[in-house]
Amino acid sequence: MDFAAFAAELRGKKAPAPVYVIAGPEALLRERAAALLAESDPELGANQIRLSSSETDWARVSDELYTPPFLAAKKLVVLVDEGNFVHNNVEALRGYLKQPSTANVLAALVPTEKVPALAGACLVECRSLKPGDLQRWLSSEAQRLGKTLDRVAGELLATRGGGTLSALAGHLAKLAAHAGSRASITADDVRTLVGYQEEREVYELSLAAAAKDVAKAYRVLRALIRSGEAVQVLLWKLAWQYRKLAEAKKLLASGRRRFEVTSQLQITFYADEFLRLVDGHTIGELVDKHGEILKADVALKTSGGNEVPVLESLVCRLASPAAR
């Protein structure tokens, strides 16, 4: 089920499942799903334990699940899967689901949509929102903060506020505080406080290209050029991104765990998005596209001042399913 259906189910006071796999790229939704589980039952909320997959093993998780909390009847075990914990322990989980704890609940927060089938577990999908759903989410989030968000402001915020719900929620909190006693967050508020974050972020152009979104990549490129970014600097950013994607692909192929890869490559604030981009390319594609960047570097040096068309052509090729 998706996040909205999960939230509605909990509001309906349905008894919790023994295991929830809360999976998908939106970290904010994963954390909110765990919080909703805790809020659904006072005892679960009062007796929580949070485990990080990098610091635990299945034996510890199992022990927590089968051990009742001190002076209570229920416990919520939140397992933050930083890599492949659920995948690596899928048989143990299947065994547990055949005879789960009758009181304790496991919530596994997994940063990818690709999870193994687990009969008896409840899968909660925390996917990135489609444009229409995103606008509804922004309005709902603004209402939660005691404000309304007009349509133009919502569209502007979605464009400028970054690619994740966590980033957008942070901007909304800032905008609500800025609005003060006013009931509504306006487009002018967004222009004042958010600026052109999407276009000015170091990684946005390369992420849009690597996501194979031609329209967005071209739009971000044009905005960056209008804002005064040097063409050669933009090319460097693209080269850096594709080099990191290729390195990550090779590390994953060698058996490294996903969280280890992002840690080694120092991919911090957008690790989930980065790994999705890695998954969306073959190593051959990444090598070919990095080669396209090198060719463009040579073309820029001999362009005679006609640099922008060279970069536009490159970005369109990079954002296509395969470099041409």
C-alpha positions as CSV (number, residue, x, y, z in Angstrom):
1,M,0.0,0.0,0.0
2,D,1.1,3.6,-0.4
3,F,1.8,6.0,2.4
4,A,-1.7,7.6,2.3
5,A,-3.5,4.2,2.5
6,F,-1.2,3.2,5.4
7,A,-2.0,6.3,7.3
8,A,-5.7,5.8,6.7
9,E,-5.5,2.2,7.9
10,L,-3.9,3.3,11.1
11,R,-6.6,6.0,11.6
12,G,-9.1,3.2,11.3
13,K,-7.7,1.6,14.4
14,K,-6.8,-1.6,12.6
15,A,-4.5,-3.8,14.7
16,P,-0.9,-3.5,13.6
17,A,0.8,-6.1,11.5
18,P,3.8,-8.0,13.1
19,V,6.2,-6.6,10.5
20,Y,6.1,-3.5,8.3
21,V,8.6,-3.0,5.5
22,I,8.5,0.8,4.9
23,A,10.4,1.2,1.7
24,G,11.1,3.9,-0.9
25,P,13.3,6.9,-1.6
26,E,11.4,9.5,0.4
27,A,13.2,9.5,3.8
28,L,10.6,11.9,5.3
29,L,7.7,9.5,4.5
30,R,9.7,6.5,6.0
31,E,10.2,8.4,9.2
32,R,6.7,9.6,9.4
33,A,5.3,6.1,8.8
34,A,7.3,4.9,11.8
35,A,6.0,7.8,13.9
36,L,2.4,7.0,12.9
37,L,2.9,3.4,14.0
38,A,4.2,4.7,17.4
39,E,1.2,7.0,17.7
40,S,-1.3,4.3,16.8
41,D,-0.9,2.6,20.1
42,P,0.2,4.3,23.4
43,E,2.2,1.3,24.4
44,L,4.1,1.1,21.2
45,G,4.8,4.8,21.4
46,A,6.1,4.5,25.0
47,N,8.3,1.5,24.3
48,Q,10.4,2.0,21.2
49,I,13.8,0.9,20.3
50,R,15.7,2.0,17.2
51,L,18.4,-0.1,15.6
52,S,20.8,0.8,12.8
53,S,21.6,-2.0,10.4
54,S,25.3,-1.0,10.4
55,E,25.5,-1.6,14.2
56,T,23.3,-4.7,14.6
57,D,22.6,-8.2,13.2
58,W,19.5,-10.4,12.9
59,A,20.2,-12.2,16.2
60,R,19.9,-8.8,18.0
61,V,16.8,-7.8,16.1
62,S,15.2,-11.2,16.8
63,D,16.0,-11.0,20.5
64,E,14.4,-7.6,20.7
65,L,11.3,-8.8,18.9
66,Y,10.8,-11.9,21.2
67,T,11.6,-10.1,24.4
68,P,8.8,-8.1,26.0
69,P,9.6,-4.6,27.2
70,F,10.1,-4.0,30.9
71,L,6.8,-3.4,32.7
72,A,4.8,-3.3,29.4
73,A,3.1,-5.5,27.0
74,K,4.2,-4.1,23.6
75,K,7.3,-2.8,21.9
76,L,8.0,-1.1,18.6
77,V,11.4,-2.1,17.0
78,V,12.4,0.4,14.3
79,L,15.2,-1.0,12.1
80,V,16.9,1.6,9.9
81,D,18.2,-0.4,7.0
82,E,21.2,1.6,5.7
83,G,22.0,-0.8,2.9
84,N,21.0,-4.4,2.2
85,F,20.0,-5.7,5.7
86,V,16.5,-6.8,4.7
87,H,17.8,-8.4,1.5
88,N,20.7,-10.2,3.3
89,N,18.4,-11.5,6.0
90,V,15.3,-12.3,4.0
91,E,15.2,-16.0,4.9
92,A,15.5,-15.1,8.6
93,L,12.6,-12.6,8.2
94,R,10.5,-15.2,6.5
95,G,11.2,-17.6,9.3
96,Y,10.2,-15.0,11.8
97,L,7.0,-14.2,10.0
98,K,5.9,-17.9,10.4
99,Q,5.9,-17.4,14.1
100,P,6.1,-13.7,14.9
101,S,5.8,-12.0,18.3
102,T,2.2,-11.7,19.3
103,A,2.8,-8.2,20.8
104,N,5.9,-6.6,19.4
105,V,6.1,-4.9,16.0
106,L,9.0,-4.6,13.6
107,A,9.2,-1.5,11.3
108,A,12.1,-1.9,8.8
109,L,12.9,1.4,7.1
110,V,14.4,0.6,3.7
111,P,15.8,3.3,1.3
112,T,14.9,1.5,-1.9
113,E,11.7,0.4,-3.6
114,K,13.2,-3.0,-4.4
115,V,12.4,-5.3,-1.5
116,P,11.9,-9.0,-1.5
117,A,8.5,-10.6,-1.1
118,L,7.7,-11.3,2.6
119,A,4.4,-13.1,3.1
120,G,2.7,-11.8,6.3
121,A,4.5,-8.4,6.2
122,C,2.9,-5.1,5.3
123,L,4.7,-3.2,2.6
124,V,4.4,0.6,2.8
125,E,5.6,2.3,-0.3
126,C,7.3,5.7,0.2
127,R,7.8,6.7,-3.4
128,S,8.5,10.1,-4.8
129,L,5.3,12.0,-5.5
130,K,3.9,12.7,-8.9
131,P,3.4,16.4,-9.7
132,G,-0.4,16.4,-8.8
133,D,0.2,14.4,-5.6
134,L,3.1,16.7,-4.7
135,Q,0.9,19.8,-4.9
136,R,-1.7,18.2,-2.6
137,W,1.1,17.2,-0.2
138,L,2.5,20.7,-0.1
139,S,-1.0,22.1,0.6
140,S,-1.5,19.5,3.4
141,E,1.9,20.2,4.9
142,A,1.2,23.9,4.9
143,Q,-2.1,23.3,6.6
144,R,-0.3,21.2,9.2
145,L,1.8,24.3,9.9
146,G,-1.4,26.5,10.2
147,K,-1.0,28.1,6.8
148,T,-2.6,27.9,3.3
149,L,-0.4,27.7,0.2
150,D,-1.8,29.2,-3.0
151,R,-1.4,27.3,-6.3
152,V,1.3,29.6,-7.8
153,A,3.4,29.4,-4.6
154,G,3.1,25.6,-4.5
155,E,4.3,25.3,-8.1
156,L,7.1,27.7,-7.5
157,L,8.2,25.9,-4.4
158,A,8.1,22.5,-6.1
159,T,10.4,24.0,-8.8
160,R,12.8,25.7,-6.5
161,G,12.8,23.7,-3.3
162,G,14.9,20.7,-4.2
163,G,14.0,17.1,-5.1
164,T,13.0,15.5,-1.8
165,L,10.0,15.9,0.6
166,S,12.5,16.5,3.4
167,A,13.9,19.5,1.6
168,L,10.4,20.8,0.8
169,A,9.2,20.3,4.4
170,G,12.2,22.3,5.6
171,H,11.4,25.2,3.2
172,L,7.7,25.1,4.3
173,A,8.6,25.4,7.9
174,K,10.8,28.4,7.1
175,L,8.1,30.0,4.9
176,A,5.5,29.5,7.6
177,A,7.7,31.3,10.2
178,H,8.3,34.1,7.7
179,A,4.6,34.5,7.0
180,G,4.1,35.2,10.7
181,S,0.5,36.2,11.4
182,R,-0.5,36.0,7.7
183,A,-2.7,33.0,7.0
184,S,-1.2,32.3,3.5
185,I,2.2,31.5,2.1
186,T,2.5,33.4,-1.2
187,A,4.7,33.1,-4.3
188,D,6.5,36.3,-3.2
189,D,7.4,34.5,0.1
190,V,8.9,31.6,-2.0
191,R,10.8,34.0,-4.2
192,T,12.2,35.8,-1.2
193,L,13.3,32.8,0.9
194,V,13.9,29.9,-1.5
195,G,15.4,31.7,-4.4
196,Y,16.5,29.5,-7.3
197,Q,17.8,26.7,-5.1
198,E,17.0,24.0,-7.7
199,E,18.9,25.8,-10.4
200,R,21.8,26.8,-8.2
201,E,22.4,23.6,-6.3
202,V,25.8,22.1,-7.2
203,Y,24.3,18.8,-8.2
204,E,21.0,19.6,-9.8
205,L,22.0,19.8,-13.4
206,S,23.9,16.5,-13.3
207,L,21.2,14.8,-11.3
208,A,18.6,15.8,-13.8
209,A,20.7,14.6,-16.7
210,A,21.5,11.3,-14.9
211,A,17.8,10.8,-14.2
212,K,17.3,10.9,-18.0
213,D,14.9,13.7,-17.7
214,V,15.7,15.7,-20.9
215,A,13.2,18.5,-20.3
216,K,14.3,19.2,-16.7
217,A,18.0,18.9,-17.5
218,Y,17.6,21.5,-20.3
219,R,15.5,23.8,-18.2
220,V,18.0,23.7,-15.3
221,L,20.9,24.3,-17.7
222,R,19.3,27.4,-19.2
223,A,18.5,28.8,-15.7
224,L,22.1,28.2,-14.6
225,I,23.5,29.9,-17.7
226,R,21.1,32.9,-17.1
227,S,22.3,33.1,-13.5
228,G,25.9,33.5,-14.7
229,E,27.3,30.0,-14.1
230,A,30.4,29.4,-16.3
231,V,30.0,26.8,-18.9
232,Q,33.3,25.1,-18.1
233,V,32.3,24.9,-14.4
234,L,29.1,23.2,-15.4
235,L,31.0,20.7,-17.5
236,W,33.2,20.0,-14.5
237,K,30.1,19.3,-12.3
238,L,28.8,16.9,-14.9
239,A,32.1,15.1,-15.2
240,W,32.3,14.8,-11.4
241,Q,28.8,13.3,-11.1
242,Y,29.2,10.7,-13.9
243,R,32.6,9.7,-12.5
244,K,31.0,9.1,-9.1
245,L,28.2,7.2,-10.7
246,A,30.6,4.9,-12.5
247,E,32.7,4.4,-9.3
248,A,29.5,3.5,-7.4
249,K,28.4,1.0,-10.1
250,K,31.8,-0.8,-9.9
251,L,31.8,-0.9,-6.1
252,L,28.2,-2.3,-6.0
253,A,29.2,-4.9,-8.6
254,S,32.2,-5.9,-6.4
255,G,29.8,-6.7,-3.6
256,R,30.0,-3.5,-1.5
257,R,26.8,-2.6,0.5
258,R,24.9,0.4,-0.7
259,F,25.5,2.5,2.4
260,E,29.2,1.7,2.3
261,V,29.3,2.9,-1.3
262,T,27.8,6.3,-0.6
263,S,29.9,6.7,2.5
264,Q,33.1,5.9,0.7
265,L,32.3,8.3,-2.2
266,Q,31.2,10.9,0.3
267,I,27.6,11.2,-1.1
268,T,25.8,12.6,1.9
269,F,22.6,14.7,1.6
270,Y,21.2,13.0,-1.6
271,A,22.4,9.4,-1.1
272,D,19.0,7.7,-1.9
273,E,18.6,9.7,-5.1
274,F,22.2,9.0,-6.1
275,L,21.8,5.2,-5.7
276,R,18.6,5.3,-7.8
277,L,20.6,6.9,-10.6
278,V,23.3,4.3,-10.3
279,D,20.6,1.6,-10.6
280,G,19.2,3.3,-13.7
281,H,22.4,2.9,-15.7
282,T,24.6,0.1,-16.9
283,I,28.3,0.4,-16.5
284,G,28.6,0.6,-20.3
285,E,26.2,3.6,-20.3
286,L,28.2,5.4,-17.7
287,V,31.5,4.9,-19.4
288,D,30.0,6.1,-22.8
289,K,28.4,9.2,-21.2
290,H,31.6,10.1,-19.4
291,G,33.3,9.8,-22.8
292,E,30.8,12.2,-24.2
293,I,31.7,14.7,-21.5
294,L,35.4,14.4,-22.5
295,K,34.5,15.0,-26.1
296,A,32.5,18.1,-25.1
297,D,35.5,19.4,-23.1
298,V,37.6,19.3,-26.3
299,A,34.8,20.9,-28.3
300,L,34.5,23.7,-25.8
301,K,38.2,24.6,-26.0
302,T,37.9,24.9,-29.8
303,S,34.4,26.5,-29.9
304,G,35.6,30.0,-30.6
305,G,33.3,31.5,-28.0
306,N,30.3,29.4,-29.1
307,E,30.2,27.4,-25.8
308,V,26.5,27.3,-24.9
309,P,25.3,25.2,-27.9
310,V,28.1,22.7,-27.2
311,L,26.9,22.3,-23.6
312,E,23.2,22.2,-24.5
313,S,23.9,19.4,-27.0
314,L,25.9,17.4,-24.4
315,V,23.2,17.7,-21.7
316,C,20.5,16.5,-24.1
317,R,22.7,13.5,-25.1
318,L,23.4,12.7,-21.4
319,A,19.7,12.9,-20.5
320,S,18.7,10.6,-23.3
321,P,18.4,6.9,-22.5
322,A,21.8,6.3,-24.2
323,A,24.4,8.7,-25.5
324,R,24.3,9.2,-29.2
